[in-house]
Amino acid sequence: MTSQPAQIPPIIDESQTDWNPHPRFAGIQMKQLLTSADNAAASISRVQVPPGCVIGWHHHAGQVETVYVIAGDGVLTLGEQEAPFSAGQIVAIPSELDHTLRNDGAETVELLCVFTPPLV
């Protein structure tokens, strides 16, 4: 019996990935870094929220969204609770929890968003 060599996963270079408009939220830009085709356990996106922009109310059916704030600060509302956030903070938003994010600051908020299991 001959064993198959392990497939080496691709290394994604973010600088080679294009920013695209968010499909639901005006003014928001995103990059899909890893999808379910790349990783059966998680999908990963980078998101930019310019000053004055909002990621509107939404929830994820079946996914936990872990958000790491790369830059900027703003307000994350989880259910009925508002929480200020800033660069260097991280939160795991449970599946089905309605949430929204607004950038009240002067600089673009940049986020790394990890969805487990991955978005389809």
C-alpha positions as YAML, in Angstrom:
chain: A
units: angstrom
residues:
- id: 1
  name: MET
  ca: [0.00, 0.00, 0.00]
- id: 2
  name: THR
  ca: [1.40, 3.38, -1.00]
- id: 3
  name: SER
  ca: [0.66, 6.34, 1.20]
- id: 4
  name: GLN
  ca: [-0.39, 9.60, -0.37]
- id: 5
  name: PRO
  ca: [1.70, 12.67, 0.42]
- id: 6
  name: ALA
  ca: [-0.11, 15.17, 2.61]
- id: 7
  name: GLN
  ca: [-1.53, 18.09, 0.65]
- id: 8
  name: ILE
  ca: [0.17, 21.32, 1.64]
- id: 9
  name: PRO
  ca: [-2.42, 24.06, 2.22]
- id: 10
  name: PRO
  ca: [-2.01, 27.34, 0.35]
- id: 11
  name: ILE
  ca: [-0.47, 30.27, 2.16]
- id: 12
  name: ILE
  ca: [-2.71, 33.29, 1.66]
- id: 13
  name: ASP
  ca: [-1.01, 36.65, 1.12]
- id: 14
  name: GLU
  ca: [-3.48, 39.29, 2.26]
- id: 15
  name: SER
  ca: [-1.79, 41.91, 0.10]
- id: 16
  name: GLN
  ca: [-2.82, 39.85, -2.93]
- id: 17
  name: THR
  ca: [-6.47, 39.78, -1.80]
- id: 18
  name: ASP
  ca: [-8.85, 42.52, -3.00]
- id: 19
  name: TRP
  ca: [-11.10, 44.66, -0.82]
- id: 20
  name: ASN
  ca: [-14.76, 44.31, -1.81]
- id: 21
  name: PRO
  ca: [-17.91, 46.10, -0.71]
- id: 22
  name: HIS
  ca: [-19.74, 44.24, 2.04]
- id: 23
  name: PRO
  ca: [-22.78, 42.57, 0.44]
- id: 24
  name: ARG
  ca: [-25.20, 43.93, 3.07]
- id: 25
  name: PHE
  ca: [-23.74, 47.04, 4.72]
- id: 26
  name: ALA
  ca: [-23.05, 50.24, 2.74]
- id: 27
  name: GLY
  ca: [-19.60, 51.75, 3.09]
- id: 28
  name: ILE
  ca: [-18.09, 48.65, 4.69]
- id: 29
  name: GLN
  ca: [-15.17, 46.91, 2.93]
- id: 30
  name: MET
  ca: [-14.08, 43.33, 3.42]
- id: 31
  name: LYS
  ca: [-11.56, 40.73, 2.31]
- id: 32
  name: GLN
  ca: [-12.33, 37.02, 2.43]
- id: 33
  name: LEU
  ca: [-9.06, 35.51, 3.65]
- id: 34
  name: LEU
  ca: [-10.17, 31.91, 4.23]
- id: 35
  name: THR
  ca: [-13.44, 30.27, 3.26]
- id: 36
  name: SER
  ca: [-14.97, 26.88, 4.02]
- id: 37
  name: ALA
  ca: [-13.16, 25.60, 0.90]
- id: 38
  name: ASP
  ca: [-9.85, 26.44, 2.59]
- id: 39
  name: ASN
  ca: [-10.71, 25.42, 6.15]
- id: 40
  name: ALA
  ca: [-13.55, 23.13, 7.18]
- id: 41
  name: ALA
  ca: [-13.45, 24.52, 10.74]
- id: 42
  name: ALA
  ca: [-13.48, 28.32, 10.21]
- id: 43
  name: SER
  ca: [-13.78, 31.19, 7.74]
- id: 44
  name: ILE
  ca: [-11.80, 34.39, 8.23]
- id: 45
  name: SER
  ca: [-12.42, 37.91, 6.94]
- id: 46
  name: ARG
  ca: [-10.78, 41.28, 7.39]
- id: 47
  name: VAL
  ca: [-13.25, 44.16, 7.62]
- id: 48
  name: GLN
  ca: [-12.87, 47.96, 7.42]
- id: 49
  name: VAL
  ca: [-15.47, 50.28, 8.95]
- id: 50
  name: PRO
  ca: [-14.76, 53.91, 7.97]
- id: 51
  name: PRO
  ca: [-15.59, 56.78, 10.37]
- id: 52
  name: GLY
  ca: [-19.34, 57.33, 10.61]
- id: 53
  name: CYS
  ca: [-20.21, 53.90, 9.14]
- id: 54
  name: VAL
  ca: [-22.24, 51.14, 10.78]
- id: 55
  name: ILE
  ca: [-22.44, 47.39, 10.45]
- id: 56
  name: GLY
  ca: [-26.19, 47.08, 10.97]
- id: 57
  name: TRP
  ca: [-28.10, 44.71, 13.21]
- id: 58
  name: HIS
  ca: [-27.58, 41.07, 12.29]
- id: 59
  name: HIS
  ca: [-26.79, 37.67, 13.75]
- id: 60
  name: HIS
  ca: [-25.17, 34.49, 12.50]
- id: 61
  name: ALA
  ca: [-27.27, 31.34, 12.49]
- id: 62
  name: GLY
  ca: [-25.00, 28.56, 13.65]
- id: 63
  name: GLN
  ca: [-21.68, 30.45, 13.82]
- id: 64
  name: VAL
  ca: [-19.75, 32.03, 16.64]
- id: 65
  name: GLU
  ca: [-18.13, 35.24, 15.36]
- id: 66
  name: THR
  ca: [-14.83, 36.03, 17.04]
- id: 67
  name: VAL
  ca: [-13.81, 39.63, 16.37]
- id: 68
  name: TYR
  ca: [-10.31, 40.98, 16.98]
- id: 69
  name: VAL
  ca: [-9.92, 44.77, 16.69]
- id: 70
  name: ILE
  ca: [-6.76, 45.52, 14.70]
- id: 71
  name: ALA
  ca: [-7.16, 49.32, 14.65]
- id: 72
  name: GLY
  ca: [-9.54, 52.08, 15.67]
- id: 73
  name: ASP
  ca: [-12.29, 52.24, 18.24]
- id: 74
  name: GLY
  ca: [-16.05, 52.37, 18.27]
- id: 75
  name: VAL
  ca: [-19.12, 50.86, 19.90]
- id: 76
  name: LEU
  ca: [-20.22, 47.24, 19.67]
- id: 77
  name: THR
  ca: [-23.79, 46.54, 20.74]
- id: 78
  name: LEU
  ca: [-24.49, 42.96, 21.80]
- id: 79
  name: GLY
  ca: [-28.20, 42.40, 22.30]
- id: 80
  name: GLU
  ca: [-29.18, 45.41, 24.43]
- id: 81
  name: GLN
  ca: [-25.72, 46.08, 25.86]
- id: 82
  name: GLU
  ca: [-23.43, 48.72, 24.35]
- id: 83
  name: ALA
  ca: [-19.70, 48.16, 24.79]
- id: 84
  name: PRO
  ca: [-16.96, 50.52, 23.67]
- id: 85
  name: PHE
  ca: [-14.07, 48.71, 22.03]
- id: 86
  name: SER
  ca: [-10.59, 49.56, 20.78]
- id: 87
  name: ALA
  ca: [-7.54, 48.08, 19.09]
- id: 88
  name: GLY
  ca: [-6.15, 45.02, 20.83]
- id: 89
  name: GLN
  ca: [-9.51, 43.79, 22.16]
- id: 90
  name: ILE
  ca: [-11.25, 40.58, 21.17]
- id: 91
  name: VAL
  ca: [-14.77, 39.21, 21.67]
- id: 92
  name: ALA
  ca: [-16.54, 35.95, 20.82]
- id: 93
  name: ILE
  ca: [-20.14, 36.72, 19.79]
- id: 94
  name: PRO
  ca: [-22.41, 33.72, 20.35]
- id: 95
  name: SER
  ca: [-24.48, 32.28, 17.54]
- id: 96
  name: GLU
  ca: [-27.92, 33.91, 17.18]
- id: 97
  name: LEU
  ca: [-27.02, 36.99, 19.27]
- id: 98
  name: ASP
  ca: [-28.14, 40.17, 17.47]
- id: 99
  name: HIS
  ca: [-25.31, 42.68, 17.26]
- id: 100
  name: THR
  ca: [-24.24, 45.88, 15.54]
- id: 101
  name: LEU
  ca: [-21.07, 47.92, 15.34]
- id: 102
  name: ARG
  ca: [-20.59, 51.63, 14.72]
- id: 103
  name: ASN
  ca: [-17.48, 53.68, 14.19]
- id: 104
  name: ASP
  ca: [-17.86, 56.97, 16.07]
- id: 105
  name: GLY
  ca: [-14.11, 57.63, 15.90]
- id: 106
  name: ALA
  ca: [-11.91, 59.57, 13.49]
- id: 107
  name: GLU
  ca: [-9.98, 56.59, 12.11]
- id: 108
  name: THR
  ca: [-11.07, 53.49, 10.21]
- id: 109
  name: VAL
  ca: [-11.87, 50.50, 12.41]
- id: 110
  name: GLU
  ca: [-10.16, 47.35, 11.15]
- id: 111
  name: LEU
  ca: [-11.36, 43.95, 12.30]
- id: 112
  name: LEU
  ca: [-10.29, 40.36, 11.89]
- id: 113
  name: CYS
  ca: [-13.45, 38.20, 11.99]
- id: 114
  name: VAL
  ca: [-13.31, 34.45, 12.50]
- id: 115
  name: PHE
  ca: [-16.49, 32.40, 12.00]
- id: 116
  name: THR
  ca: [-16.73, 28.92, 13.53]
- id: 117
  name: PRO
  ca: [-17.97, 26.83, 11.89]
- id: 118
  name: PRO
  ca: [-17.28, 28.65, 8.61]
- id: 119
  name: LEU
  ca: [-19.84, 30.75, 6.79]
- id: 120
  name: VAL
  ca: [-21.18, 28.93, 3.75]
...
